[in-house]
């Protein structure tokens, strides 16, 4: 065993010395012989009426534990001889051989006890050796302190290499920073009985600087990821606002340019000019309403719905998209089912959804032959729900992205952001509705929105 911080002593010898303490072999032998004499005298004085010979096992076992098998054998022989001499003086045998045979049996019994005690002692020493060997081989620094004095009873190689004659952590436990070495250590302590039976404290000290740095680096990465996610969300919000405001602002610019041309020509019809300005005013109000709805959605994800007529929504979407359709040479048609029940929706947001679908259809048929540049906006009931559909005669949607049309950043437009249909889906689903795509009657595409009624019929 290594005692203190010295490592040259033999382990087995040190274990024996730790077990014997201050007692010497001579003192142990003297004590054992005194006990043998005391038992012999007591056995003789009682006239062998009480079988005190069993007490010879005390010095025999004591000597075997303190001095090993050789010392125990010597005391066993002396104890057997004492018993034979004292017993033969008062208990004659018919044959002397019987006396010597019983003395030999007694001595053999003592020798068996010696062998068992010596083997137990050896097993305990080997267990202590294995324990010390394990402590030496550990990768962490290990120190054992006396529980009362604080003196170092054992320190392995890793401890001596890291801390020399002692650590600077006192009785503290947990992750502790060593300012001198600029390292973090995990200190763990527990109470135990040392190999000599004394109370001790086993302290394990692990260098966790790399692990701590890795945790801090991971935490910084997570924080950077969170900041990036917030920036992405902010960018998506800005893109969504720009996407939604583009339509009314473009309409305002168109009507304003038309008004300016009429004024520049000097032949402006006051009624025509007033109509254009009213449309400018309506589009400006519409832009303000869109911003207001987006603010409400940020504060409260679900807008407050009301009962709306989808026929009015379809007509309004056609009117709003008509200037762009005329410029692209696209014909817009309505097919409205009469007597539709009002639906549970927000007028501004669902109107914006319908307008977005119409504008997508205009872009899909733009540049096609005139016979294919037409769009149908229709409404009808489907079960308990009301459906609004926008159908075009364009090239349709490629099969490979048809299932992902309403995901963010999926688009078929060159330079498109792929957010329009994703925003439409979010708006429709927030009102309890559904949005979908299917192939049209010809080559085109049909996008539809289904919304629940505002006042569902009872059971």
Phi, psi and omega in degrees: 000145173272118175258144186060225180246017178265144186237009185268349184287148177289135186296313185294317178299320179294323178297318178297316180295323177296326181284325184280335181064228183274349183287137178259166179295324180295318179294322178296318180295317180297319179296317180297316180295322178297320179293321178297316180296320180296319179294319181297317179294316180295322180293321180290318182294328179277000178068021178063022176284335175246131184282079179278354182299336178299336182289347175299338180295335181295303178294329179297309180295321180299312181294322178295323180287321184275325188243357180091187185296321182295313179296320179294323179294319179299314180293325178297317179295315179297319180295318178295321179295317178299317181296318182295315183293311183290325183286325183290338182289336183237355180228082179293145178255149176303323178231135181297335181298327180296321180297314181292327178294316179294322176297321179293320177297318179298315179297320179296322177298316178299321181293325177296317178298319178300315181297318180294316180294318180296321178294319177298316179299317180295319179297319178294321178297318179295323177296319178296320179298315180296321178299313179295321179298319178296316179298323179295323187277350181297144178286335179275158176285132182232135178222140175242125180247147173295133185294337182257311185270339183081004179291147181282119178269330182202145173210128181278178185298318182298324178293315182295322179294323185275322190236355179068240185277351180173160180268173184244020188261353181062226179261010182290151176229167181098193179279121186232139181264128176263103185296328182292317181268351183058043181230154174257137180232142172262114183255123179235131182230146176211151179273145177203173173263125181284174187296340177266007177090355182280155177288134183216168177238121176267121182243125177250130184233118181244139176280112183246024181299313181296317179296319179295318177298321179295320178295318180294321178295318178297321179296319178295322178296319178297319179295320177295321178296321179295318178296319178297318179298320179294322178293320178296316179298319178296320178295319178296319179297315179298320178295319179297317179297316179298320180297316183286326181279345183299322184292305180295326179292322177295321178294319178300314180299320181295311181294323179295318178297322179295319179296318179297320179297318179298319179292321180293327180286342179075005180240036184288130174281120183306322181291318179295319179294319179296321178298317179297318181293323177297321178294322174301315179299317181297319180292324177296318176297323180295318178298318177297321179294323179297315179298319180297317179295320178297321177297319179295322180293327177290321179284323184215110188305327182260113176292159179281111183277165176215172179282121181230152178267119181293336175297318177296321179297315180297317180296319180293320178297320178298315181297319181291326183272352187299316179303317179293322179293319179297318180296325180272358181072034183250135179267130178254133179231151178246142172223093189254131177280133181285155172068033179289140175289148177296149181251158181272102185200175173256126189299311184296315184290317181289330175294322178293323176298311180299318179296321179297320179294320179294316180296322176298320179295320178300316179294327181292324184262355180297130180090355177277167176304151184307323183293346179252359181269069177216151184225137180246126175251120186227158175225154176190169176264145175227099185066235179271353184256166179243135185243136170244130183232147175236117185238134178236173180248030182280196184284353181083186183252132177303140183300327186292340180242004183300324181282351182241017186302325187263010173277153179294143176068020173255123184210154173252000182269136174297123180079005180285155181270338180074029180251341186300307182291328177296318177295318178302315180298317179300317181295313183294316181292330177294340179260010178084012182256185178225154178228145183203177181226146173207159179291143179284185181297325178254238180268350191281196182235149177232117175256136183226155176232129176243131182233147179285156179291152180289331182229081182299146180288145181290139175014000000 
